[in-house]
């Protein structure tokens, strides 16, 4: 008789458990949004240790932003309390211990309290943050979603195929979840770090859509004037 195969926990379930001692990989100017992939090259010894521990366990880590560029030089720099938590989807390890990773955002988390440990990297007690929807339900956001779809379509006509904009427009046209649409478009089209952090910190899906619409409209306007948006 074959033993029943037990399915591994979902990334969300793994994250909720990991929030008791969430591993953090702080970076300046980097925001990982839910549902979106991000590549990393891991070379510092403390973060090679973090990745090795994550790969031996739940593959979960969080990427909080540093509050200033100068903070990167500190041993325990101040962090934005809202971070993107992610799961390691792909990893390649070099002989010298470095890693190339692709992580995918799972959810927003709030870092509540830093934990004392003897590890070379930092850990926090954290909580998962859920989307906040209008009282009328997700259907109330359909006009905002339609506006964002139209802007992304217009963006795709002003950028070359290799930019990824046409593929983004096609993906957004097929999606129905307003929260996921806002995060995907922000990950692809919002480059300024503080704007991305605002999107990450905005739990109200209606307001998040508004922020992303404003950002993409600004990019379309610049392109319509023959200017390139600043990175």
WOHUQUI-V512867 format. One record per residue. N is the residue number from 1. RES is the residue in three letters. SS is DSSP state (helix for helix, strand for strand, loop for the rest). PSI is psi in radians with two decimals (* if undefined). OMEGA is omega in radians with two decimals (999 if undefined). Layout:
# WOHUQUI-V512867
[[N RES SS PSI OMEGA] [N RES SS PSI OMEGA]]
This chain:
# WOHUQUI-V512867
[[1 UNK loop 2.25 -3.09] [2 UNK loop 2.45 3.08] [3 UNK loop 2.50 3.14] [4 UNK loop 2.26 -3.14] [5 UNK loop 2.25 -3.14] [6 UNK loop 2.17 -3.13] [7 UNK loop 2.47 3.09] [8 UNK loop 2.72 3.13] [9 UNK loop 2.64 3.10] [10 UNK loop 2.74 3.08] [11 UNK helix -0.64 3.13] [12 UNK helix -0.78 3.12] [13 UNK helix -0.70 3.11] [14 UNK helix -0.69 3.13] [15 UNK helix -0.79 -3.12] [16 UNK helix -0.67 3.09] [17 UNK helix -0.69 -3.10] [18 UNK helix -0.36 -3.08] [19 UNK loop -0.21 3.04] [20 UNK loop -0.52 3.09] [21 UNK loop 1.38 -3.00] [22 UNK strand 2.16 3.09] [23 UNK strand 2.38 -3.14] [24 UNK strand 2.46 3.12] [25 UNK loop 1.49 -3.04] [26 UNK loop 2.42 3.11] [27 UNK strand 2.55 3.07] [28 UNK loop 2.28 3.03] [29 UNK loop 0.22 -3.14] [30 UNK loop 2.28 3.12] [31 UNK loop 2.15 3.07] [32 UNK loop 2.05 -3.10] [33 UNK loop 2.61 -3.12] [34 UNK strand 2.41 3.06] [35 UNK loop -0.06 -3.04] [36 UNK loop 2.55 -3.14] [37 UNK strand 2.63 3.08] [38 UNK strand 2.27 3.09] [39 UNK strand 2.58 3.07] [40 UNK strand 2.56 2.95] [41 UNK strand 2.08 -3.04] [42 UNK strand 2.06 -3.09] [43 UNK loop -0.45 3.13] [44 UNK loop 2.43 -3.11] [45 UNK helix -0.70 -3.10] [46 UNK helix -0.59 -3.12] [47 UNK helix -0.39 2.94] [48 UNK helix -0.66 3.08] [49 UNK helix -0.71 3.12] [50 UNK helix -0.85 -3.11] [51 UNK helix -0.73 3.12] [52 UNK helix -0.75 3.12] [53 UNK helix -0.71 3.13] [54 UNK helix -0.71 -3.12] [55 UNK helix -0.50 3.08] [56 UNK helix -0.24 -3.07] [57 UNK loop -2.08 -2.99] [58 UNK loop -0.10 3.13] [59 UNK loop 0.32 -3.08] [60 UNK strand 2.43 2.98] [61 UNK strand 2.93 3.09] [62 UNK strand 2.63 -3.13] [63 UNK strand 1.52 3.08] [64 UNK loop 2.62 3.10] [65 UNK strand 2.59 3.00] [66 UNK strand 2.48 -3.07] [67 UNK loop -0.46 3.09] [68 UNK loop 2.80 3.06] [69 UNK loop -0.71 -3.11] [70 UNK helix -0.47 -3.11] [71 UNK helix -0.37 -3.11] [72 UNK helix -0.37 -3.12] [73 UNK helix -0.13 -3.10] [74 UNK loop 2.67 3.14] [75 UNK loop -0.72 3.10] [76 UNK loop 1.30 -3.07] [77 UNK loop 2.65 3.06] [78 UNK loop 2.48 -3.06] [79 UNK strand 2.67 2.93] [80 UNK loop 2.34 -3.06] [81 UNK loop -0.42 3.10] [82 UNK strand 2.20 -3.05] [83 UNK strand 2.85 3.01] [84 UNK strand 2.15 3.05] [85 UNK strand 2.49 -3.02] [86 UNK strand 2.91 3.10] [87 UNK strand 2.43 3.09] [88 UNK strand 2.02 -3.13] [89 UNK strand -0.66 -3.11] [90 UNK strand 2.55 3.08] [91 UNK strand 2.47 3.00] [92 UNK strand 2.17 -3.11] [93 UNK strand 2.31 3.06] [94 UNK loop 2.83 -3.12] [95 UNK loop -0.51 -3.12] [96 UNK loop 0.11 3.07] [97 UNK loop -0.12 3.07] [98 UNK loop 2.79 3.14] [99 UNK strand 2.55 2.79] [100 UNK strand 2.20 -3.10] [101 UNK strand 2.69 2.80] [102 UNK strand 2.10 3.10] [103 UNK strand 2.74 3.07] [104 UNK strand 2.28 3.13] [105 UNK strand 2.40 3.12] [106 UNK strand -0.80 -3.07] [107 UNK strand 2.93 2.96] [108 UNK strand 2.51 3.06] [109 UNK strand 2.69 3.00] [110 UNK strand 2.21 3.09] [111 UNK strand 2.06 -3.01] [112 UNK strand -0.83 -3.05] [113 UNK strand 2.28 3.06] [114 UNK strand 2.44 -3.09] [115 UNK strand 2.46 3.04] [116 UNK loop 2.32 3.09] [117 UNK loop 3.01 3.12] [118 UNK loop 0.33 -3.13] [119 UNK loop 2.79 3.14] [120 UNK loop -0.21 3.14] [121 UNK loop 2.97 -3.04] [122 UNK strand 2.62 3.06] [123 UNK strand 2.60 -3.12] [124 UNK strand 2.56 2.83] [125 UNK strand 2.32 -3.01] [126 UNK strand 2.97 3.05] [127 UNK strand 2.52 3.10] [128 UNK strand 2.39 -3.14] [129 UNK strand 2.25 -3.11] [130 UNK loop 2.74 3.06] [131 UNK loop 2.60 3.04] [132 UNK strand 2.09 -3.07] [133 UNK loop 2.74 3.07] [134 UNK loop 2.67 3.11] [135 UNK loop -0.53 -3.13] [136 UNK loop -0.14 3.14] [137 UNK loop 3.01 -3.12] [138 UNK helix -0.48 -3.11] [139 UNK helix -0.47 -3.12] [140 UNK helix -0.30 -3.09] [141 UNK helix 0.03 -3.09] [142 UNK helix -0.70 3.09] [143 UNK helix -0.68 3.12] [144 UNK helix -0.71 3.10] [145 UNK helix -0.73 3.13] [146 UNK helix -0.69 3.11] [147 UNK helix -0.74 -3.14] [148 UNK helix -0.72 3.09] [149 UNK helix -0.74 -3.11] [150 UNK helix -0.71 3.13] [151 UNK helix -0.73 3.13] [152 UNK helix -0.67 3.09] [153 UNK helix -0.75 3.12] [154 UNK helix -0.69 3.10] [155 UNK helix -0.69 -3.11] [156 UNK helix -0.43 3.12] [157 UNK helix -0.23 -3.08] [158 UNK helix -0.08 -3.13] [159 UNK loop 2.64 -3.13] [160 UNK loop 2.75 -3.13] [161 UNK helix -0.62 -3.10] [162 UNK helix -0.20 3.08] [163 UNK helix -0.33 -3.08] [164 UNK loop -0.10 -3.10] [165 UNK helix -0.76 3.10] [166 UNK helix -0.70 3.10] [167 UNK helix -0.65 3.09] [168 UNK helix -0.78 -3.14] [169 UNK helix -0.70 3.13] [170 UNK helix -0.73 3.14] [171 UNK helix -0.78 -3.12] [172 UNK helix -0.60 3.14] [173 UNK helix -0.47 -3.10] [174 UNK helix -0.31 -3.05] [175 UNK loop 2.68 -3.13] [176 UNK loop -0.35 -3.09] [177 UNK loop 2.00 -3.06] [178 UNK helix -0.66 3.13] [179 UNK helix -0.82 -3.14] [180 UNK helix -0.65 3.11] [181 UNK helix -0.83 -3.13] [182 UNK helix -0.76 -3.11] [183 UNK helix -0.72 -3.13] [184 UNK helix -0.79 -3.12] [185 UNK helix -0.70 3.11] [186 UNK helix -0.74 3.14] [187 UNK helix -0.60 -3.06] [188 UNK helix -0.57 -2.93] [189 UNK helix -0.23 3.14] [190 UNK loop 1.93 -3.03] [191 UNK loop -0.44 -3.06] [192 UNK loop 2.19 -3.01] [193 UNK helix -0.73 -3.12] [194 UNK helix -0.62 3.08] [195 UNK helix -0.71 3.10] [196 UNK helix -0.68 3.12] [197 UNK helix -0.65 3.08] [198 UNK helix -0.74 3.10] [199 UNK helix -0.77 3.14] [200 UNK helix -0.73 -3.05] [201 UNK helix -0.21 -3.07] [202 UNK loop 1.87 -3.12] [203 UNK loop -0.50 3.13] [204 UNK strand 1.99 -3.03] [205 UNK helix -0.64 3.12] [206 UNK helix -0.82 -3.14] [207 UNK helix -0.64 3.11] [208 UNK helix -0.77 3.08] [209 UNK helix -0.75 3.13] [210 UNK helix -0.75 3.14] [211 UNK helix -0.77 -3.11] [212 UNK helix -0.69 3.08] [213 UNK helix -0.78 3.13] [214 UNK helix -0.77 -3.11] [215 UNK helix -0.81 -3.10] [216 UNK helix -0.65 3.09] [217 UNK helix -0.66 3.11] [218 UNK helix -0.69 3.11] [219 UNK helix -0.77 3.13] [220 UNK helix -0.70 3.14] [221 UNK helix -0.77 3.12] [222 UNK helix -0.76 3.14] [223 UNK helix -0.61 -3.14] [224 UNK helix -0.40 3.11] [225 UNK loop 0.10 3.13] [226 UNK loop 0.26 3.14] [227 UNK loop 2.72 3.07] [228 UNK loop 2.34 3.10] [229 UNK loop 2.56 3.11] [230 UNK loop 2.51 3.09] [231 UNK loop * 999]]
